[in-house]
């Protein structure tokens, strides 16, 4: 069985600093989700989903035709 992998391909055992990784992922987001996956009390995966918010178009006054 292979070692659990964090999204970037780094073995989870090499990433005992998972909290710093999570903080960095959160800091890099404007809108989105950072998800931590735990198995047997060990963080095995960190996923980041980023969302892009699109500004609503400004309302134009309706043109009136006579």
C-alpha positions in Angstrom: 0.0 0.0 0.0 1.4 3.4 -0.9 1.9 6.3 1.4 -1.0 8.8 1.7 -0.4 11.8 -0.6 -1.1 15.5 -0.1 -2.6 17.1 -3.3 0.9 18.3 -4.5 2.2 14.8 -4.4 4.3 15.1 -1.3 4.0 12.2 1.1 1.9 13.1 4.2 4.6 11.6 6.5 7.0 14.3 5.2 4.5 17.0 6.0 4.3 17.1 9.8 3.7 20.8 9.4 0.2 20.3 8.0 -1.1 23.3 9.9 1.3 25.6 8.2 0.2 24.1 4.8 -3.5 24.8 5.7 -2.7 28.3 6.7 -0.9 29.0 3.4 -3.8 27.5 1.5 -6.3 29.7 3.3 -4.1 32.8 2.9 -4.0 32.2 -0.9 -7.8 32.2 -1.2 -10.2 35.1 -1.7 -13.3 32.8 -2.0 -13.2 29.0 -1.6 -12.8 26.0 0.7 -9.9 24.3 2.3 -10.7 20.7 3.3 -8.7 18.5 5.6 -9.1 14.8 5.3 -8.2 12.7 8.4 -7.7 8.9 8.6 -6.8 7.2 11.9 -6.2 10.5 13.6 -3.7 11.6 10.9 -4.1 14.3 8.3 -3.8 12.5 5.1 -5.0 15.0 2.5 -5.5 18.7 2.1 -7.8 20.0 -0.7 -8.3 23.5 -1.9 -11.3 24.6 -4.0 -11.1 28.1 -5.3 -14.1 30.0 -6.5 -14.1 33.0 -8.7 -16.8 35.6 -8.0 -18.0 37.6 -10.9 -19.3 41.1 -10.4 -22.9 41.7 -11.2 -23.3 43.9 -14.2 -24.4 47.4 -13.3 -28.0 48.1 -14.1 -28.5 50.3 -17.1 -31.5 52.6 -17.1 -34.1 51.3 -19.6 -34.2 53.3 -22.7 -37.6 54.7 -23.5 -38.8 54.8 -27.1 -41.7 57.2 -27.9 
